[in-house]
């Protein structure tokens, strides 16, 4: 079978498409024929810097895939050949709080990824594909969608009428906008692109702010909330945006800290967190239980993921270059077969 491999720290242009032996499902595993794999920023970061992550090379990138069960290992019940499934980002996080063991089961990192024609995955690390979704659409759910769902439903779900601040228009933020609309929440969205902000408005965004035109976007958020601040922030920027997110949050509000798109460096004054009694929660995707909960909502409302561009399997490096450019809106997907 064919699989894309990270063979060095040379980045996207040194990805190699190699032939590998066809994997066999071990006890408790199933073999999945991958039909589509979507990209996350974490996948790009892994390809660009596998050494600091301690990865053994060669390894297969990407955490997200949707495909069809084609073989079943011993001890597996409730799954049959032909089932349409998605792999869980964390193969060993079933429910409850995250643990070190669960974190060590991440696909495309601690465990080999899924950008291959066939992958052997734990049966307990799979969920069914919502019936209305295509392979391409389903492949976008395991990381970005579930991260957004986790951010909006824990420690409690966003309530109708609450205001949520969304930073940017990447995969997590776009899914968060779609979920907020389902939940009846008001959203304020930031971006450097007026075109992308307009697209977010078509998805239901209540207010938008171009942070290049309005550098003090946190003050603009306060103006839009009559000085109160937002109830929740889906914070994907990291240290470069966290201080402004704190300033834009209301007393007793919540910040779901997800990414570091602005880099790992920055200055944050924690007194704002203390004085406003803000809860800052680190979010790292979610459990299988959360995935199943999210899929119920996706199925009930027939939610369709927003896909920016689809790439053929042989053109996979182009998808990562597209992500690095920052021009995408929503998800990028590689169709495998």
C-alpha atoms as a printed R data frame, in Angstrom:
    type eleno elety resid chain resno       x       y      z
1   ATOM     1    CA   UNK     A     1   0.000   0.000  0.000
2   ATOM     2    CA   UNK     A     2   1.060   3.619 -0.493
3   ATOM     3    CA   UNK     A     3   1.629   6.077  2.330
4   ATOM     4    CA   UNK     A     4   3.087   9.549  2.619
5   ATOM     5    CA   UNK     A     5   6.041   9.639  5.010
6   ATOM     6    CA   UNK     A     6   7.985  12.220  6.971
7   ATOM     7    CA   UNK     A     7  11.573  11.078  6.452
8   ATOM     8    CA   UNK     A     8  13.503  14.129  7.706
9   ATOM     9    CA   UNK     A     9  13.150  17.606  9.164
10  ATOM    10    CA   UNK     A    10  13.207  19.083  5.667
11  ATOM    11    CA   UNK     A    11   9.568  20.114  5.705
12  ATOM    12    CA   UNK     A    12   6.737  19.659  3.240
13  ATOM    13    CA   UNK     A    13   8.898  19.400  0.128
14  ATOM    14    CA   UNK     A    14  10.700  16.376  1.570
15  ATOM    15    CA   UNK     A    15   7.562  14.343  2.180
16  ATOM    16    CA   UNK     A    16   7.880  11.058  0.294
17  ATOM    17    CA   UNK     A    17   5.205   8.740 -1.098
18  ATOM    18    CA   UNK     A    18   6.433   5.230 -0.348
19  ATOM    19    CA   UNK     A    19   5.183   1.672 -0.584
20  ATOM    20    CA   UNK     A    20   4.677  -0.023  2.769
21  ATOM    21    CA   UNK     A    21   3.568  -3.525  3.690
22  ATOM    22    CA   UNK     A    22  -0.190  -3.742  4.087
23  ATOM    23    CA   UNK     A    23  -0.963  -3.562  7.828
24  ATOM    24    CA   UNK     A    24  -2.882  -6.373  9.487
25  ATOM    25    CA   UNK     A    25  -5.353  -5.650 12.277
26  ATOM    26    CA   UNK     A    26  -4.194  -7.043 15.616
27  ATOM    27    CA   UNK     A    27  -6.436  -8.065 18.507
28  ATOM    28    CA   UNK     A    28  -8.967  -5.319 19.193
29  ATOM    29    CA   UNK     A    29  -8.158  -3.544 15.915
30  ATOM    30    CA   UNK     A    30  -9.756  -3.087 12.508
31  ATOM    31    CA   UNK     A    31  -8.240  -2.333  9.132
32  ATOM    32    CA   UNK     A    32  -9.629   0.807  7.509
33  ATOM    33    CA   UNK     A    33  -9.366   1.731  3.845
34  ATOM    34    CA   UNK     A    34  -8.850   5.489  4.041
35  ATOM    35    CA   UNK     A    35 -10.928   7.540  1.627
36  ATOM    36    CA   UNK     A    36 -10.081  11.057  2.851
37  ATOM    37    CA   UNK     A    37  -7.785  12.783  5.316
38  ATOM    38    CA   UNK     A    38  -8.144  16.399  6.413
39  ATOM    39    CA   UNK     A    39  -5.375  18.736  7.559
40  ATOM    40    CA   UNK     A    40  -4.888  20.555 10.832
41  ATOM    41    CA   UNK     A    41  -2.258  23.131 11.700
42  ATOM    42    CA   UNK     A    42  -0.740  20.586 14.061
43  ATOM    43    CA   UNK     A    43  -0.104  18.268 11.085
44  ATOM    44    CA   UNK     A    44   1.816  20.988  9.268
45  ATOM    45    CA   UNK     A    45   3.827  21.803 12.404
46  ATOM    46    CA   UNK     A    46   4.704  18.130 12.817
47  ATOM    47    CA   UNK     A    47   5.976  17.869  9.252
48  ATOM    48    CA   UNK     A    48   8.020  21.042  9.596
49  ATOM    49    CA   UNK     A    49   9.590  20.085 12.933
50  ATOM    50    CA   UNK     A    50   9.397  16.351 13.702
51  ATOM    51    CA   UNK     A    51  12.713  16.270 15.579
52  ATOM    52    CA   UNK     A    52  11.711  18.459 18.520
53  ATOM    53    CA   UNK     A    53   8.628  16.269 18.920
54  ATOM    54    CA   UNK     A    54  10.807  13.216 19.360
55  ATOM    55    CA   UNK     A    55   9.248  11.299 16.465
56  ATOM    56    CA   UNK     A    56  10.897   8.191 15.088
57  ATOM    57    CA   UNK     A    57  11.346   8.579 11.329
58  ATOM    58    CA   UNK     A    58  10.007   7.614  8.904
59  ATOM    59    CA   UNK     A    59   6.463   8.171 10.108
60  ATOM    60    CA   UNK     A    60   3.098   8.866  8.511
61  ATOM    61    CA   UNK     A    61   1.543  12.324  9.092
62  ATOM    62    CA   UNK     A    62  -2.051  13.447  9.797
63  ATOM    63    CA   UNK     A    63  -4.510  12.606 12.551
64  ATOM    64    CA   UNK     A    64  -7.849  12.813 10.731
65  ATOM    65    CA   UNK     A    65  -9.363  10.263  8.384
66  ATOM    66    CA   UNK     A    66 -12.630   8.741  7.264
67  ATOM    67    CA   UNK     A    67 -12.811   5.362  5.637
68  ATOM    68    CA   UNK     A    68 -14.324   1.912  5.312
69  ATOM    69    CA   UNK     A    69 -13.675  -1.128  7.494
70  ATOM    70    CA   UNK     A    70 -12.157  -3.892  5.353
71  ATOM    71    CA   UNK     A    71 -10.812  -6.371  7.932
72  ATOM    72    CA   UNK     A    72 -11.430  -7.085 11.597
73  ATOM    73    CA   UNK     A    73  -9.039  -8.378 14.249
74  ATOM    74    CA   UNK     A    74  -9.856 -10.843 16.983
75  ATOM    75    CA   UNK     A    75 -11.964  -9.763 19.931
76  ATOM    76    CA   UNK     A    76 -13.780  -6.977 18.067
77  ATOM    77    CA   UNK     A    77 -17.548  -6.804 18.442
78  ATOM    78    CA   UNK     A    78 -20.146  -4.439 17.011
79  ATOM    79    CA   UNK     A    79 -18.174  -3.586 13.859
80  ATOM    80    CA   UNK     A    80 -18.585  -5.219 10.455
81  ATOM    81    CA   UNK     A    81 -16.814  -4.988  7.124
82  ATOM    82    CA   UNK     A    82 -18.136  -2.079  5.119
83  ATOM    83    CA   UNK     A    83 -18.849   0.156  8.130
84  ATOM    84    CA   UNK     A    84 -18.140   3.847  7.485
85  ATOM    85    CA   UNK     A    85 -15.933   5.140 10.283
86  ATOM    86    CA   UNK     A    86 -13.750   8.002 11.465
87  ATOM    87    CA   UNK     A    87 -10.692   7.565 13.652
88  ATOM    88    CA   UNK     A    88 -10.522   9.310 17.009
89  ATOM    89    CA   UNK     A    89  -7.588  11.705 17.377
90  ATOM    90    CA   UNK     A    90  -6.767  10.094 20.731
91  ATOM    91    CA   UNK     A    91  -7.170   6.361 20.283
92  ATOM    92    CA   UNK     A    92  -7.218   5.709 24.035
93  ATOM    93    CA   UNK     A    93  -9.408   8.548 25.366
94  ATOM    94    CA   UNK     A    94 -12.848   7.063 25.796
95  ATOM    95    CA   UNK     A    95 -14.439   9.496 28.272
96  ATOM    96    CA   UNK     A    96 -13.818  11.565 31.379
97  ATOM    97    CA   UNK     A    97 -10.756  13.777 31.935
98  ATOM    98    CA   UNK     A    98  -7.738  13.503 29.680
99  ATOM    99    CA   UNK     A    99  -4.753  11.549 30.973
100 ATOM   100    CA   UNK     A   100  -1.096  11.121 30.121
101 ATOM   101    CA   UNK     A   101  -1.926   7.726 28.666
102 ATOM   102    CA   UNK     A   102  -4.579   9.198 26.417
103 ATOM   103    CA   UNK     A   103  -2.203  11.898 25.219
104 ATOM   104    CA   UNK     A   104   0.299   9.214 24.273
105 ATOM   105    CA   UNK     A   105  -2.261   7.715 21.861
106 ATOM   106    CA   UNK     A   106  -2.537  10.667 19.441
107 ATOM   107    CA   UNK     A   107  -2.541   9.757 15.768
108 ATOM   108    CA   UNK     A   108  -0.031  11.566 13.582
109 ATOM   109    CA   UNK     A   109   2.246  12.117 16.576
110 ATOM   110    CA   UNK     A   110   2.883   9.605 19.312
111 ATOM   111    CA   UNK     A   111   1.303   7.045 16.975
112 ATOM   112    CA   UNK     A   112   1.719   6.922 13.182
113 ATOM   113    CA   UNK     A   113  -0.776   8.976 11.224
114 ATOM   114    CA   UNK     A   114  -3.401   8.177  8.643
115 ATOM   115    CA   UNK     A   115  -2.242   9.642  5.313
116 ATOM   116    CA   UNK     A   116  -2.098   6.173  3.816
117 ATOM   117    CA   UNK     A   117  -4.312   3.895  1.773
118 ATOM   118    CA   UNK     A   118  -4.809   1.499  4.704
119 ATOM   119    CA   UNK     A   119  -4.476   1.976  8.474
120 ATOM   120    CA   UNK     A   120  -4.980  -0.362 11.420
121 ATOM   121    CA   UNK     A   121  -6.841   1.428 14.225
122 ATOM   122    CA   UNK     A   122  -8.210   0.425 17.605
123 ATOM   123    CA   UNK     A   123 -11.857  -0.584 17.371
124 ATOM   124    CA   UNK     A   124 -12.511   1.501 20.497
125 ATOM   125    CA   UNK     A   125 -10.887   4.460 18.755
126 ATOM   126    CA   UNK     A   126 -13.479   4.690 15.979
127 ATOM   127    CA   UNK     A   127 -16.874   6.358 15.613
128 ATOM   128    CA   UNK     A   128 -19.507   5.969 12.850
129 ATOM   129    CA   UNK     A   129 -19.710   8.535 10.056
130 ATOM   130    CA   UNK     A   130 -22.948  10.589 10.120
131 ATOM   131    CA   UNK     A   131 -25.116   9.200  7.327
132 ATOM   132    CA   UNK     A   132 -25.511  12.491  5.428
133 ATOM   133    CA   UNK     A   133 -21.784  13.208  5.125
134 ATOM   134    CA   UNK     A   134 -19.429  12.256  2.306
135 ATOM   135    CA   UNK     A   135 -16.012  10.745  3.018
136 ATOM   136    CA   UNK     A   136 -14.416  14.129  2.378
137 ATOM   137    CA   UNK     A   137 -16.761  15.937  4.744
138 ATOM   138    CA   UNK     A   138 -16.480  13.306  7.464
139 ATOM   139    CA   UNK     A   139 -12.685  13.467  7.460
140 ATOM   140    CA   UNK     A   140 -12.834  17.024  8.799
141 ATOM   141    CA   UNK     A   141 -14.528  16.116 12.098
142 ATOM   142    CA   UNK     A   142 -12.012  14.237 14.309
143 ATOM   143    CA   UNK     A   143  -9.805  17.156 15.360
144 ATOM   144    CA   UNK     A   144 -11.049  20.638 14.388
145 ATOM   145    CA   UNK     A   145 -14.757  20.002 14.829
146 ATOM   146    CA   UNK     A   146 -14.339  18.085 18.071
147 ATOM   147    CA   UNK     A   147 -12.004  20.747 19.450
148 ATOM   148    CA   UNK     A   148 -14.619  23.408 18.756
149 ATOM   149    CA   UNK     A   149 -17.361  21.245 20.290
150 ATOM   150    CA   UNK     A   150 -15.263  20.658 23.419
151 ATOM   151    CA   UNK     A   151 -14.579  24.390 23.733
152 ATOM   152    CA   UNK     A   152 -18.295  25.215 23.540
153 ATOM   153    CA   UNK     A   153 -19.735  22.410 25.687
154 ATOM   154    CA   UNK     A   154 -17.339  22.075 28.631
155 ATOM   155    CA   UNK     A   155 -17.540  22.687 31.560
156 ATOM   156    CA   UNK     A   156 -21.076  23.523 30.379
157 ATOM   157    CA   UNK     A   157 -22.632  24.140 26.999
158 ATOM   158    CA   UNK     A   158 -22.954  27.665 25.673
159 ATOM   159    CA   UNK     A   159 -26.450  28.958 26.398
160 ATOM   160    CA   UNK     A   160 -28.753  30.672 23.907
161 ATOM   161    CA   UNK     A   161 -28.148  34.416 23.898
162 ATOM   162    CA   UNK     A   162 -24.585  34.204 25.230
163 ATOM   163    CA   UNK     A   163 -21.798  35.920 23.301
164 ATOM   164    CA   UNK     A   164 -18.777  33.982 22.057
165 ATOM   165    CA   UNK     A   165 -15.592  35.526 20.653
166 ATOM   166    CA   UNK     A   166 -13.992  33.541 17.813
167 ATOM   167    CA   UNK     A   167 -10.467  34.317 16.652
168 ATOM   168    CA   UNK     A   168  -9.726  33.819 12.983
169 ATOM   169    CA   UNK     A   169 -11.333  31.685 10.296
170 ATOM   170    CA   UNK     A   170  -9.431  28.403 10.402
171 ATOM   171    CA   UNK     A   171 -11.024  25.010 10.831
172 ATOM   172    CA   UNK     A   172 -11.729  25.248 14.571
173 ATOM   173    CA   UNK     A   173 -13.171  28.761 14.374
174 ATOM   174    CA   UNK     A   174 -15.417  27.965 11.417
175 ATOM   175    CA   UNK     A   175 -16.781  24.861 13.131
176 ATOM   176    CA   UNK     A   176 -17.259  26.905 16.310
177 ATOM   177    CA   UNK     A   177 -19.304  29.429 14.327
178 ATOM   178    CA   UNK     A   178 -21.495  26.664 12.939
179 ATOM   179    CA   UNK     A   179 -22.015  25.153 16.392
180 ATOM   180    CA   UNK     A   180 -22.726  28.542 17.991
181 ATOM   181    CA   UNK     A   181 -25.448  29.094 15.436
182 ATOM   182    CA   UNK     A   182 -27.029  25.777 16.396
183 ATOM   183    CA   UNK     A   183 -26.774  26.718 20.081
184 ATOM   184    CA   UNK     A   184 -28.375  30.130 19.601
185 ATOM   185    CA   UNK     A   185 -25.271  32.051 20.655
186 ATOM   186    CA   UNK     A   186 -24.190  35.441 19.392
187 ATOM   187    CA   UNK     A   187 -20.668  35.504 17.927
188 ATOM   188    CA   UNK     A   188 -18.024  38.148 17.391
189 ATOM   189    CA   UNK     A   189 -15.355  37.059 14.901
190 ATOM   190    CA   UNK     A   190 -11.915  38.537 14.229
191 ATOM   191    CA   UNK     A   191  -9.828  38.180 11.066
192 ATOM   192    CA   UNK     A   192  -7.407  40.167  8.923
193 ATOM   193    CA   UNK     A   193  -9.502  39.465  5.806
194 ATOM   194    CA   UNK     A   194 -12.738  41.274  5.027
195 ATOM   195    CA   UNK     A   195 -13.621  38.548  2.534
196 ATOM   196    CA   UNK     A   196 -13.317  35.856  5.207
197 ATOM   197    CA   UNK     A   197 -15.303  37.949  7.665
198 ATOM   198    CA   UNK     A   198 -18.067  38.231  5.089
199 ATOM   199    CA   UNK     A   199 -18.083  34.446  4.729
200 ATOM   200    CA   UNK     A   200 -18.364  34.110  8.507
201 ATOM   201    CA   UNK     A   201 -21.378  36.415  8.412
202 ATOM   202    CA   UNK     A   202 -23.017  34.080  5.911
203 ATOM   203    CA   UNK     A   203 -22.505  31.321  8.489
204 ATOM   204    CA   UNK     A   204 -24.300  33.397 11.096
205 ATOM   205    CA   UNK     A   205 -21.635  35.585 12.707
206 ATOM   206    CA   UNK     A   206 -23.318  38.472 14.514
207 ATOM   207    CA   UNK     A   207 -20.405  40.935 14.503
208 ATOM   208    CA   UNK     A   208 -17.005  40.964 12.823
209 ATOM   209    CA   UNK     A   209 -13.766  42.864 13.434
210 ATOM   210    CA   UNK     A   210 -10.825  43.225 11.058
211 ATOM   211    CA   UNK     A   211  -7.904  43.239 13.482
212 ATOM   212    CA   UNK     A   212  -5.570  44.881 10.970
213 ATOM   213    CA   UNK     A   213  -7.918  47.827 10.635
214 ATOM   214    CA   UNK     A   214  -8.742  47.740 14.368
215 ATOM   215    CA   UNK     A   215  -5.564  46.888 16.278
216 ATOM   216    CA   UNK     A   216  -7.297  47.314 19.643
217 ATOM   217    CA   UNK     A   217  -9.864  44.670 18.800
218 ATOM   218    CA   UNK     A   218 -10.364  43.834 22.465
219 ATOM   219    CA   UNK     A   219 -11.673  47.369 23.023
220 ATOM   220    CA   UNK     A   220 -13.951  46.933 20.015
221 ATOM   221    CA   UNK     A   221 -15.319  43.725 21.548
222 ATOM   222    CA   UNK     A   222 -16.064  45.587 24.785
223 ATOM   223    CA   UNK     A   223 -17.866  48.289 22.796
224 ATOM   224    CA   UNK     A   224 -19.977  45.627 21.069
225 ATOM   225    CA   UNK     A   225 -20.944  44.148 24.446
226 ATOM   226    CA   UNK     A   226 -21.726  47.478 26.170
227 ATOM   227    CA   UNK     A   227 -18.534  47.228 28.198
228 ATOM   228    CA   UNK     A   228 -19.417  43.854 29.720
229 ATOM   229    CA   UNK     A   229 -17.228  41.524 27.637
230 ATOM   230    CA   UNK     A   230 -17.962  38.156 26.052
231 ATOM   231    CA   UNK     A   231 -19.110  35.057 27.899
232 ATOM   232    CA   UNK     A   232 -16.609  32.760 26.229
233 ATOM   233    CA   UNK     A   233 -13.545  32.966 23.975
234 ATOM   234    CA   UNK     A   234 -12.389  30.263 21.569
235 ATOM   235    CA   UNK     A   235  -8.715  31.233 21.756
236 ATOM   236    CA   UNK     A   236  -6.632  29.775 18.924
237 ATOM   237    CA   UNK     A   237  -3.927  32.433 18.733
238 ATOM   238    CA   UNK     A   238  -1.992  31.688 21.895
239 ATOM   239    CA   UNK     A   239   0.415  34.073 23.638
240 ATOM   240    CA   UNK     A   240   0.118  36.684 20.891
241 ATOM   241    CA   UNK     A   241  -3.623  37.129 21.425
242 ATOM   242    CA   UNK     A   242  -4.336  35.782 24.909
243 ATOM   243    CA   UNK     A   243  -3.934  39.100 26.730
244 ATOM   244    CA   UNK     A   244  -6.489  40.800 24.498
245 ATOM   245    CA   UNK     A   245  -8.821  37.812 24.914
246 ATOM   246    CA   UNK     A   246  -8.570  38.232 28.689
247 ATOM   247    CA   UNK     A   247  -9.358  41.930 28.356
248 ATOM   248    CA   UNK     A   248 -12.351  41.156 26.108
249 ATOM   249    CA   UNK     A   249 -13.811  38.534 28.471
250 ATOM   250    CA   UNK     A   250 -16.487  39.335 31.039
251 ATOM   251    CA   UNK     A   251 -16.220  38.851 34.767
252 ATOM   252    CA   UNK     A   252 -16.717  35.138 35.416
253 ATOM   253    CA   UNK     A   253 -16.209  34.303 31.742
254 ATOM   254    CA   UNK     A   254 -14.381  31.376 30.199
255 ATOM   255    CA   UNK     A   255 -11.485  31.121 27.757
256 ATOM   256    CA   UNK     A   256 -10.924  27.864 25.885
257 ATOM   257    CA   UNK     A   257  -7.207  27.947 25.079
258 ATOM   258    CA   UNK     A   258  -6.641  25.822 21.992
259 ATOM   259    CA   UNK     A   259  -3.778  26.868 19.752
260 ATOM   260    CA   UNK     A   260  -0.619  28.884 19.256
261 ATOM   261    CA   UNK     A   261  -1.145  30.221 15.749
262 ATOM   262    CA   UNK     A   262   0.647  33.435 16.754
263 ATOM   263    CA   UNK     A   263   3.658  31.458 17.982
264 ATOM   264    CA   UNK     A   264   4.830  30.295 21.390
265 ATOM   265    CA   UNK     A   265   6.155  33.650 22.580
266 ATOM   266    CA   UNK     A   266   4.196  36.453 24.175
267 ATOM   267    CA   UNK     A   267   3.495  38.331 27.372
268 ATOM   268    CA   UNK     A   268   0.417  37.755 29.482
269 ATOM   269    CA   UNK     A   269  -0.477  39.616 32.676
270 ATOM   270    CA   UNK     A   270  -2.369  37.152 34.867
271 ATOM   271    CA   UNK     A   271  -3.943  39.771 37.117
272 ATOM   272    CA   UNK     A   272  -6.818  40.161 34.642
273 ATOM   273    CA   UNK     A   273  -7.647  36.487 35.021
274 ATOM   274    CA   UNK     A   274  -7.655  36.830 38.792
275 ATOM   275    CA   UNK     A   275  -9.533  40.123 39.061
276 ATOM   276    CA   UNK     A   276 -12.244  39.018 36.642
277 ATOM   277    CA   UNK     A   277 -12.418  35.440 37.961
278 ATOM   278    CA   UNK     A   278 -11.933  34.117 34.426
279 ATOM   279    CA   UNK     A   279 -11.561  30.389 33.887
280 ATOM   280    CA   UNK     A   280  -8.853  29.545 31.330
281 ATOM   281    CA   UNK     A   281  -9.071  25.917 30.152
282 ATOM   282    CA   UNK     A   282  -6.548  24.173 27.960
283 ATOM   283    CA   UNK     A   283  -8.375  22.251 25.221
284 ATOM   284    CA   UNK     A   284  -6.752  19.334 23.411
285 ATOM   285    CA   UNK     A   285  -9.320  17.896 20.982
286 ATOM   286    CA   UNK     A   286 -11.708  15.631 22.958
287 ATOM   287    CA   UNK     A   287 -12.758  12.158 23.996
288 ATOM   288    CA   UNK     A   288 -14.653   9.526 22.046
289 ATOM   289    CA   UNK     A   289 -17.717  10.251 24.174
290 ATOM   290    CA   UNK     A   290 -17.592  13.921 23.154
291 ATOM   291    CA   UNK     A   291 -17.168  12.833 19.531
292 ATOM   292    CA   UNK     A   292 -20.340  10.740 19.710
293 ATOM   293    CA   UNK     A   293 -22.242  13.620 21.352
294 ATOM   294    CA   UNK     A   294 -21.073  16.008 18.648
295 ATOM   295    CA   UNK     A   295 -22.062  13.601 15.881
296 ATOM   296    CA   UNK     A   296 -25.603  13.466 17.270
297 ATOM   297    CA   UNK     A   297 -25.837  17.242 16.827
298 ATOM   298    CA   UNK     A   298 -24.190  17.095 13.398
299 ATOM   299    CA   UNK     A   299 -26.685  14.443 12.282
300 ATOM   300    CA   UNK     A   300 -29.737  16.095 13.855
301 ATOM   301    CA   UNK     A   301 -29.055  19.438 12.173
302 ATOM   302    CA   UNK     A   302 -27.483  17.924  9.038
303 ATOM   303    CA   UNK     A   303 -24.502  20.196  9.530
304 ATOM   304    CA   UNK     A   304 -22.137  20.281  6.560
305 ATOM   305    CA   UNK     A   305 -18.448  21.111  7.142
306 ATOM   306    CA   UNK     A   306 -16.954  24.053  5.260
307 ATOM   307    CA   UNK     A   307 -14.213  22.802  2.933
308 ATOM   308    CA   UNK     A   308 -11.827  25.231  1.278
309 ATOM   309    CA   UNK     A   309 -10.108  22.925 -1.203
310 ATOM   310    CA   UNK     A   310  -9.704  19.225 -1.947
311 ATOM   311    CA   UNK     A   311  -6.404  17.714 -3.153
312 ATOM   312    CA   UNK     A   312  -5.689  14.399 -4.839
313 ATOM   313    CA   UNK     A   313  -3.579  11.882 -2.924
314 ATOM   314    CA   UNK     A   314  -0.600  12.327 -5.233
315 ATOM   315    CA   UNK     A   315  -0.769  16.111 -4.729
316 ATOM   316    CA   UNK     A   316  -0.772  15.969 -0.919
317 ATOM   317    CA   UNK     A   317   2.174  18.381 -0.423
318 ATOM   318    CA   UNK     A   318   0.135  21.098 -2.124
319 ATOM   319    CA   UNK     A   319  -2.433  20.915  0.672
320 ATOM   320    CA   UNK     A   320   0.223  21.719  3.287
321 ATOM   321    CA   UNK     A   321   1.543  24.603  1.201
322 ATOM   322    CA   UNK     A   322  -2.004  25.928  0.990
323 ATOM   323    CA   UNK     A   323  -2.268  25.744  4.776
324 ATOM   324    CA   UNK     A   324   1.061  27.505  5.260
325 ATOM   325    CA   UNK     A   325  -0.131  30.352  3.013
326 ATOM   326    CA   UNK     A   326  -2.981  31.113  5.411
327 ATOM   327    CA   UNK     A   327  -5.340  31.832  2.524
328 ATOM   328    CA   UNK     A   328  -7.732  28.986  3.272
329 ATOM   329    CA   UNK     A   329 -11.167  29.331  4.844
330 ATOM   330    CA   UNK     A   330 -12.355  26.251  6.675
331 ATOM   331    CA   UNK     A   331 -10.829  22.839  5.994
332 ATOM   332    CA   UNK     A   332  -8.326  21.389  3.540
333 ATOM   333    CA   UNK     A   333  -8.775  17.730  2.570
334 ATOM   334    CA   UNK     A   334  -6.728  15.110  0.759
335 ATOM   335    CA   UNK     A   335  -8.789  12.449 -1.015
336 ATOM   336    CA   UNK     A   336  -6.957   9.144 -0.729
337 ATOM   337    CA   UNK     A   337  -9.066   6.765 -2.773
